Amino acid sequence: MRLNEAQVAEIIALARQQDEVPDLSRRDMTALGFFKADFRDVNLVEADLSSANLSRADLSGADLSKADLSGATLYSANLKGANLAQANLFQADLGRADMTGADLRGARLAGADLNHANLEGADLRGARYSSQTKWSVGFDPKQAGAERRS
């Protein structure tokens, strides 16, 4: 079942009122708009956020492992300490995103835009990127453990 923005906000608010971790795992949220949304520590495991607008959203500490973020806009998003292991970030816009300490092991980064993203302390071991992936000037993805795939 595909959720809308209001349903997502309600699920998060209700869980936080009950002092629980909001759980949006395996939910369909394709192409929704979450500009400046608060997704701190939310469980988004295997969620479908393809083509969603998460610009300037706070996803710090969120679990996005195996999530589909293909074509998503995460421009200037806060992804500090987020778990993006094995996430699909194909052609995602992560420009200026703060990914300090994020787990990107095995993530798909082909065609992603990581220009000016802060990747300090991020774990990129086994992350796959392509010649179309954009990195900040001076950043060496191979040295960070990422693998180039055609």
Stockholm file with secondary structure:
# STOCKHOLM 1.0

chainA/1-150         MRLNEAQVAEIIALARQQDEVPDLSRRDMTALGFFKADFRDVNLVEADLSSANLSRADLSGADLSKADLSGATLYSANLKGANLAQANLFQADLGRADMTGADLRGARLAGADLNHANLEGADLRGARYSSQTKWSVGFDPKQAGAERRS
#=GR chainA/1-150 SS CBCCHHHHHHHHHHHHHTTCCCBCTTCBCTTCBCTTCBCTTCBCTTCBCTTCBCTTCBCTTCBCTTCBCTTCBCTTCBCTTCBCTTCBCTTCBCTTCBCTTCBCTTCBCTTCEETTCBCTTCBCTTCEECTTCEECTTCCTTTTTCEECC
#=GC SS_cons         CBCCHHHHHHHHHHHHHTTCCCBCTTCBCTTCBCTTCBCTTCBCTTCBCTTCBCTTCBCTTCBCTTCBCTTCBCTTCBCTTCBCTTCBCTTCBCTTCBCTTCBCTTCBCTTCEETTCBCTTCBCTTCEECTTCEECTTCCTTTTTCEECC
//
